[in-house]
Amino acid sequence: MNRDVSITTWILIAFGIVNIYFLTTGKLSFGLEGLGLITAVALTLAIYSFLYKDNPAFKIVENLFVGVAMGYWIIITWFNILKPDVLEPLIVPLFKDTGKSPQYIVIIPTILGIFMLLRFSTKLSWLSRWSFAFVVGLGSGITIPNFVHAFILKQMEPTFAPLYTGDILGSINTFLILLGVVSVLIYFFFSVEHKGVVGGVSVIGVWFLMVAFGASFGFTVMARMSLLIGRVQFLLRDWLGIIQ
């Protein structure tokens, strides 16, 4: 514990010395821009301090992020949903002559939204089930057709394409797609024991699955690496001025 406290103390001292030097030499301004930059650097370093171990600085920034995200979500909800969709078409025309009649149809979704908040009530929480049932039903009705079109029909479309169209590379690509779809489906077909030809094709399906999982994992890693590169560039360019 004493070692962690001493490390944190020396890091804070070094951070303060560097920023004081930048402020006195003019690399950072004494205004809001310089203060904002120093704050952003401090938050970035506090977040990445978790790579060493869990510490109070990381917990503070983590809770700060949750609070800021919640405040941002509330503001966006008010200005993008409640104000234009409830207040202006329903409430304002009732108390102010705007030349437009109140849209009473808005009362229905407003009541459903209020029912969602009753989830926190022990006696009236059952009313929130109506709202969640409506949301789940509407979401399923919108999502299922899109899912079928994107992941089933679009996946089946290249399997019906001619294997040879005069383009060798295109033919190889079509064959690999057909082989991958068929072999993966056979791998998940458990009514027949995976032996002989069925077993060999299912092994090919496993290889296609591993390639797909690896590509998905690689895409996730590259996305996280791009975020890390962006933060490193911010520290080295905007704060330290080492790179241009």
N, C-alpha and C positions, 0 to 999 in steps of 0.2 A: 504493500500500500504506500509506504514512504517513497519507494522508487517511482511509482506512478505519479505521485504528487510532485516529486522533484522534476520528473520529465515534463509534466504539464507546466510547471512554473518556468522552466528554462525555455520552453516553446513560446509561452506568452511573452516572456522578456525579449526573446529574439524577434517575435512578431511586432512587438511595440517599437523596438529599436529600428527595424527596417522601415516601418511606416513613418516614424519620426524623421528618419533620414530623408525619405521621399518627400515629406511635407516641407522640410527645411530647404531642400535643394530645388523645389519647384516641380518635381516629377508628378506630384499629386497636389491638387488644389485644396485650399482650406474650405471650400464651399461644399454644397450638398453633393456635387458630383464626386469629389474626393472621398467624402464620408460614405457615400453609397458604394463606391468601389472597395473601400476597406471593409465595409460590412459584408459585401458579397464574398470577398476573399476569406474572411473569418468564417462565414457559414460554410463555404466550400471545404476549407481545411477541417472544420469540425465534423462535417459529414464523412470525409474520407479518413478521419481518425479511427473509425470503426474497423479499418483494416488492421490496426494494431491490436485493439481489444475494445470491448464495450466500455464506455466511459461516460461521465456526466455531461461533457460537452456534446457528444453525439445525441444523448437523450434530450437535451435542451433544444437542439436544432430540430430533432425529429418531431417533438411536440409543437415547436414553432411552425414547422411546415404543415402539420395537420391543422393547426389553428388558422393559418393564413389560407390554406386550401378551403377550409370550411367557410371562412369569411368571403372568399372569392366566389364560392359556389352560391352563397346566399345572395350576393349582389347580382350575379348573372341570372339567378332564378327570378329575382324581382324585376330587373329591367328587360329581360327577354321573354318572361312567361307571365308573371302575375300582373305587371303593369299594363302591357299591351293586350293581354288576352282576358283579363278579369276586370281590372280597375277602369280602364278607358272605355271598353264596350258596355259594361254593366253598371258600375258604381257611379262614374262621373255623369252620365246622362240622367241619373235619378235626381241629382242635386244641382245640376248646372245645365243651362240651355245651350246645348252644343249643336242643335239642328238635327240630331240623330236620335232615334228611339233606342231605348235600352235593349240589348240582345239577351233576352231572358233564357235562351237556350244555354247560355254560359253557366247558369246556375247548376246544371247537372254535373259537368266536370268539376266545378268548384266544390260541390258537396262531396264528390268522390275523393278529391284531394284532401278535404278536411277529415274525411273518414280515415285516411292514411295516418294522420297525426294522432288519431285516437288509439293507435297501437300502443301508446305509452300509458293508456288508462286501463286499469284492471277490470273495471266494470263495463266499459264500452269498447274494449279492444275487438270484440267480435264484429263490429261494424267495419273494421279495416279489411276484413276478409272479402267484402263485396268489391272494394277498390282493387285489391290485389288480384282477385279473380278476373276482373275486367282487364287489368294490365296484362296479366299472363295470357288471357285469351286473345287479346288484340295483338300482343307481341308474337304469339305462336302463329296467328293467322298471317302476319306479315313476314315472319322469319321462315316458316316452313316452305312456302313456294320459292323464295329466294335460295334457300339451302338446297332444295331439290334441283333447281335449275343450275346452280353453280357447282355443286359437288357430285351430282348424279348424271344429269343430262349432259353437261359439258364434259364429264369424264367419259361418258359412253360415246359421244360424238366422234372422237378420233379413232375409236375401236372399229367403227363402221367404214372408215375411209379405205380406199384401195391401197393394197400393200405396195404396189409398184405404179408410179405415175411418171416414170421417165427420169426422175431425180433420185439419184442413189442415196444421198444424205437424207432426203425427205422420206424415202422408203424405209431406211434404217430407223429413223425416228418413229415412224408409224408402227413398225414392227416391235420396237421396244415398248411403246405405249401399250400395244395389244398384249404383249407378253407379260408386262407388269400387272396389268389389270387382271388377266386370267389367272396368273400364278398367285397373286394375293388373294383373290376370291377362293381359289382352291385351298390355300393355306387355312382359311377360315371355314372351310367346308368339313365338318366333323362327322358327317354321316358315313363316310368311307374312311377306312384305316389308311394312314399315310405311309404306304409301302409301295414299292415298285415305281411305276411311272407317276402316280399321284404323289408319292413321297418326294420324288426328284423335282417335280414342278413346284411343290410346296416349299422346298428348300430355296428355289429361285425366288419365290414370293417373299421369303424371309430376307433375302439379300436386297430386294427392292424396298422392303419396309425399313431395313437398316439405313439404306441410302436416304430415304425420305426423312427418317428421324434425325439422321446426321445433318442433312441440309437444314432442317428446321432449327436444330440446336446451334448450328453454325451461324444462321441468320440472327438468332437471339444474341449470341456472343458478339457478333459484329455490331449489332445495334447498341449493346452496352459499351463496346469499345469506342464507338463513335461519340457517345456521351462523355466517356473518359477523356478522349482526345480533345473534345471541345473545352472541357474544364482545364486541362493542362495548358492548352493554348491561351485560355483566359488568364491563367496565373503567370505564364511566361511572357505574354505579349502585353496585356492590359495592365498588369500589376508590376511585374519585375522589369518589363521592357527589354528582355533578353533577345526576343525574336521580333521581327517586324511583320 
